[in-house]
Each structure stands twice: as C-alpha cells, then as structure tokens.
Amino acid sequence: MKIVVTSPYKSADIQYLLNAIHNTGHVEYQGRNTVKSIKVGDKIWNVKIFKIPHLLNKFVYRYFRKSKAQRSFEYAHKLLEKGFYTPNPIAFAEQRSALFLSESFYISEHLDCQLTFRTLIHEPQYPDRTRILKEFTAFTYNLQESGIHFIDHSPGNTLIVKQKDGSYKFYLVDLNRMSFKPLSYQTRIENFTRLALTEDMLEIIALEYATLCQKAYQDVYNDMLNASHKFQNKRVKLSALKKKFKP
C-alpha cells in the first residue's frame, strides 16, 4: 500500500488504522463514497473511503492520473498554504497492484462544526443567517480572487464554525475536484450554481457579490439567476437521459 503522510504522522500508524477500517469506526456519511470517524488517542480522525473505480479508471488512476485521495490530500495543503481552511490533512493511501488502483483513502482531522451551508437552505430563520451568507460570499470571492476554482461548491461541502468575535470560518471538504488558475467572471458566477440557492439567498449573495466585484446589483443578480436556471435544466435533462438508458 502506498501511504503519504503529513509530518509528524507515521505511515505505520496509518497502515495499522486502515487494516481494520472496514470493521471499525462510526459511519458519518454513506453514499458513492463512505466517510468514517475513528477515535485515535485523544483525537478523532475522519477517513474517506473512495468507491473502487471501474475497470478502465483502475488502470488510469494507477498510471496516468492522480487518484481522488491524492488530489484531496494535495489540494488540502494548497488551500492551507493560500490561507483558506479545510480539516487538517493527515494522509492519503492507495491499494495498488501491478496494473490497477483498487481502494484509496483520504484521512484528515475531524472538525466539530455548528452547521453546513445546507442548514441555511433548510432553516430560513437560522440565527445570523444574513451575516453568514454575506461572509460566505466574501469567502467565495476571496477564493476566486486567489485563483482557486472549487468545482464541487455544493451545500454539504462547506462546514461553518462561529468564532468568539461573532464572525464565521468556512472549511471546505470533498476537495478532489479543484483547479488553480485565474477565473473568468462567467466561471465565477457559475461557481454558485451548485449551491441550490433559494430566492432570498440569491438576493443577499448577489448584492454582496456585486459590491465586492464592483458591478451593478441587477446585472449580477440576473447573471446568477440565469446561470442557476441553465444548471438546473442541464441536470434535469441529464437525469432523464440516464433513466432512458438505464437497464
């Protein structure tokens, strides 16, 4: 097994943990991938167990492309280096054969958070909601200004922690799809489309974003609304297509 760790962690400890990963720990999330929390000493670690890729990707990830686990680990370090937050990366590991990559894992420190961005969608009366949305917009703007395109900018992938002074910190998770380059205005606007914004959220975010990028509010609002409609229509068509060809 290939294991890469962040100092001062040790590969042998990661190997020991992963040997029993399928029979221990608490399942935090179960879907395409699985996230487990495990108590290690006086700390809690999160282990993301990536779905075993299909045959072609087993070969591609073995020789031609970095695995999702490796990208998650490297992108976490890039985010931290650029002054943004994500749960501290501990290690990534890959189970390989001569030809294929099978299992892969990304390990990070567990973060206790009060809410995710999804909470703000489902709880319109959440305390301090408008302030959180404004600070989240500034956070996204600064992320984009730093040349970071967080492609999976969706409701469950931002953890939110309130600070003692009343401000909020935003921690990104599910990091394997990111790019690092200057972003066009259109790409920046489209970066909000996965967030499933309600109408009142869109108004708050568009107003704050317009101020930050020094554009007219109505133009930014219309651009965000149009981008959101296009994204939703695309998802509906894709879903219908998948059902059509589903056995």
C-alpha positions as CSV (number, residue, x, y, z in Angstrom):
1,M,0.0,0.0,0.0
2,K,1.3,3.5,-0.9
3,I,0.9,5.9,2.0
4,V,1.9,9.6,2.1
5,V,1.6,11.4,5.5
6,T,1.8,14.9,6.8
7,S,4.5,15.3,9.5
8,P,4.6,14.3,12.3
9,Y,2.2,11.3,11.5
10,K,3.8,8.0,10.6
11,S,3.0,5.6,7.7
12,A,3.0,2.6,10.1
13,D,0.2,4.1,12.2
14,I,-1.9,4.8,9.0
15,Q,-1.4,1.2,7.8
16,Y,-2.5,-0.1,11.2
17,L,-5.6,2.0,11.1
18,L,-6.5,1.1,7.5
19,N,-6.1,-2.6,8.1
20,A,-9.2,-2.5,10.3
21,I,-11.1,0.4,8.6
22,H,-14.0,-1.7,7.2
23,N,-14.7,-3.2,10.7
24,T,-14.4,-0.2,12.9
25,G,-15.3,3.4,13.3
26,H,-18.6,5.4,13.0
27,V,-20.1,6.0,9.6
28,E,-20.6,9.7,9.2
29,Y,-21.7,9.5,5.5
30,Q,-22.6,6.7,3.3
31,G,-23.1,7.3,-0.5
32,R,-20.9,6.9,-3.5
33,N,-18.0,7.2,-1.0
34,T,-18.0,6.5,2.7
35,V,-16.7,8.7,5.5
36,K,-15.9,7.2,8.9
37,S,-14.9,8.9,12.1
38,I,-12.4,7.0,14.3
39,K,-11.0,7.9,17.7
40,V,-7.2,7.8,17.7
41,G,-5.7,8.6,21.1
42,D,-7.4,11.7,22.3
43,K,-8.3,12.9,18.8
44,I,-10.9,11.9,16.2
45,W,-9.9,11.3,12.6
46,N,-12.1,11.2,9.5
47,V,-11.3,8.6,6.9
48,K,-12.9,9.0,3.4
49,I,-13.1,5.6,1.7
50,F,-13.4,6.2,-2.0
51,K,-15.5,4.0,-4.2
52,I,-13.5,1.4,-6.1
53,P,-13.2,2.7,-9.6
54,H,-14.5,0.8,-12.7
55,L,-12.0,-1.2,-14.7
56,L,-10.7,1.5,-17.0
57,N,-10.3,4.0,-14.2
58,K,-8.5,1.4,-12.1
59,F,-5.8,1.5,-14.8
60,V,-6.0,5.3,-15.5
61,Y,-5.6,6.1,-11.8
62,R,-2.7,3.6,-11.4
63,Y,-0.6,5.2,-14.2
64,F,-2.0,8.3,-15.8
65,R,-4.0,10.4,-13.3
66,K,-3.7,11.2,-9.6
67,S,-6.3,9.3,-7.5
68,K,-9.1,11.3,-5.8
69,A,-7.4,10.5,-2.5
70,Q,-4.1,12.0,-3.6
71,R,-5.8,15.1,-5.1
72,S,-7.8,15.6,-1.9
73,F,-4.6,15.5,0.2
74,E,-2.6,17.8,-2.1
75,Y,-5.4,20.3,-2.6
76,A,-5.9,20.5,1.2
77,H,-2.3,21.5,1.6
78,K,-2.7,24.1,-1.2
79,L,-5.7,25.6,0.4
80,L,-3.9,25.9,3.8
81,E,-0.9,27.4,2.1
82,K,-3.1,30.0,0.5
83,G,-4.7,30.9,3.8
84,F,-8.0,29.1,3.4
85,Y,-9.5,26.4,5.7
86,T,-10.1,22.7,5.5
87,P,-9.8,20.0,8.2
88,N,-6.1,19.3,8.6
89,P,-4.9,16.7,6.2
90,I,-3.2,13.7,7.8
91,A,-2.5,11.2,4.9
92,F,-3.7,9.5,1.8
93,A,-3.3,5.9,0.9
94,E,-3.7,3.7,-2.2
95,Q,-4.0,0.0,-2.5
96,R,-2.3,-0.9,-5.8
97,S,-1.5,-4.0,-7.8
98,A,0.9,-4.1,-10.8
99,L,-1.8,-2.9,-13.1
100,F,-4.6,-1.3,-11.1
101,L,-5.5,1.0,-8.3
102,S,-8.3,-0.5,-6.2
103,E,-9.0,1.1,-2.9
104,S,-8.0,4.6,-1.9
105,F,-8.3,6.6,1.3
106,Y,-8.0,10.2,2.5
107,I,-7.5,10.9,6.2
108,S,-8.0,14.2,7.9
109,E,-8.6,15.6,11.4
110,H,-12.3,15.6,12.5
111,L,-13.8,19.1,12.7
112,D,-16.7,19.9,15.0
113,C,-18.9,22.4,13.2
114,Q,-22.2,24.0,14.1
115,L,-23.6,23.8,10.6
116,T,-23.0,23.4,6.9
117,F,-24.2,25.7,4.1
118,R,-27.2,23.3,3.6
119,T,-28.5,24.3,7.0
120,L,-29.0,27.9,5.7
121,I,-31.2,26.5,2.8
122,H,-33.5,24.4,5.0
123,E,-33.7,26.8,8.0
124,P,-34.5,30.3,6.7
125,Q,-34.9,31.6,10.3
126,Y,-31.4,30.3,11.3
127,P,-29.8,32.9,13.7
128,D,-27.4,35.3,12.0
129,R,-28.3,33.8,8.6
130,T,-27.9,37.0,6.6
131,R,-24.5,37.7,8.1
132,I,-23.3,34.2,7.4
133,L,-24.4,34.4,3.8
134,K,-22.6,37.8,3.4
135,E,-19.4,36.4,4.9
136,F,-19.7,33.2,2.8
137,T,-20.0,35.4,-0.3
138,A,-16.8,37.3,0.7
139,F,-15.1,34.0,1.3
140,T,-16.1,32.6,-2.1
141,Y,-15.0,35.9,-3.7
142,N,-11.6,35.7,-2.0
143,L,-11.2,32.1,-3.0
144,Q,-11.8,33.0,-6.6
145,E,-9.5,36.0,-6.4
146,S,-6.8,33.6,-5.3
147,G,-7.3,31.6,-8.5
148,I,-9.0,28.7,-6.7
149,H,-11.9,27.1,-8.6
150,F,-13.7,24.8,-6.1
151,I,-15.7,22.9,-8.6
152,D,-17.9,20.9,-6.1
153,H,-19.0,24.2,-4.3
154,S,-22.2,22.5,-3.1
155,P,-24.3,22.8,0.1
156,G,-22.7,19.9,2.0
157,N,-19.1,20.8,1.2
158,T,-18.7,23.9,3.3
159,L,-18.5,23.5,7.1
160,I,-19.2,26.6,9.1
161,V,-17.7,27.4,12.5
162,K,-18.7,30.5,14.6
163,Q,-15.8,32.4,16.2
164,K,-15.7,34.1,19.6
165,D,-16.0,37.5,18.0
166,G,-19.2,36.5,16.2
167,S,-17.6,36.1,12.7
168,Y,-17.5,32.8,10.8
169,K,-14.9,30.5,9.4
170,F,-15.6,28.4,6.3
171,Y,-13.9,25.0,5.9
172,L,-14.0,23.2,2.5
173,V,-14.4,19.5,2.3
174,D,-14.7,17.0,-0.6
175,L,-11.7,18.5,-2.3
176,N,-10.8,16.2,-5.2
177,R,-12.2,18.4,-7.9
178,M,-10.4,21.8,-7.9
179,S,-8.4,23.8,-10.3
180,F,-5.9,26.6,-9.7
181,K,-5.9,29.3,-12.4
182,P,-7.4,32.8,-13.0
183,L,-11.2,32.6,-13.2
184,S,-13.4,34.5,-15.7
185,Y,-16.4,36.4,-14.5
186,Q,-18.7,33.8,-16.0
187,T,-16.9,30.9,-14.3
188,R,-17.1,32.8,-11.0
189,I,-20.9,33.3,-11.4
190,E,-21.4,29.6,-12.4
191,N,-19.4,28.6,-9.3
192,F,-22.6,29.5,-7.2
193,T,-25.0,27.3,-9.2
194,R,-24.4,24.0,-7.3
195,L,-25.5,25.7,-4.0
196,A,-29.2,25.4,-4.7
197,L,-29.9,28.9,-3.5
198,T,-33.4,30.0,-2.6
199,E,-34.6,33.3,-4.0
200,D,-33.9,35.2,-0.8
201,M,-30.4,33.7,-0.5
202,L,-29.7,34.6,-4.1
203,E,-30.7,38.3,-3.5
204,I,-28.4,38.5,-0.5
205,I,-25.5,36.9,-2.2
206,A,-25.9,38.8,-5.5
207,L,-26.0,42.1,-3.6
208,E,-22.8,41.3,-1.6
209,Y,-21.0,39.9,-4.6
210,A,-21.9,43.0,-6.7
211,T,-20.4,45.2,-4.1
212,L,-17.2,43.1,-4.0
213,C,-16.7,42.9,-7.8
214,Q,-17.9,46.5,-8.3
215,K,-20.8,45.6,-10.7
216,A,-24.4,46.6,-10.8
217,Y,-26.5,44.5,-8.5
218,Q,-29.3,43.8,-11.1
219,D,-26.7,42.6,-13.6
220,V,-25.1,40.2,-11.1
221,Y,-28.5,39.0,-9.9
222,N,-29.7,38.3,-13.4
223,D,-26.4,36.6,-14.3
224,M,-26.6,34.3,-11.2
225,L,-30.3,33.6,-11.8
226,N,-29.7,32.7,-15.5
227,A,-26.7,30.5,-14.6
228,S,-28.7,28.7,-12.0
229,H,-31.6,28.0,-14.4
230,K,-29.2,26.7,-17.0
231,F,-27.5,24.4,-14.5
232,Q,-30.8,23.0,-13.2
233,N,-32.2,22.5,-16.7
234,K,-28.9,20.6,-17.6
235,R,-29.3,18.4,-14.5
236,V,-32.9,17.6,-15.4
237,K,-32.0,16.6,-19.0
238,L,-29.1,14.5,-17.8
239,S,-31.2,12.7,-15.2
240,A,-33.9,12.0,-17.9
241,L,-31.2,10.7,-20.2
242,K,-29.8,8.4,-17.5
243,K,-33.2,7.0,-16.9
244,K,-33.8,6.4,-20.6
245,F,-30.7,4.2,-20.9
246,K,-30.9,2.6,-17.5
247,P,-31.4,-1.2,-17.8
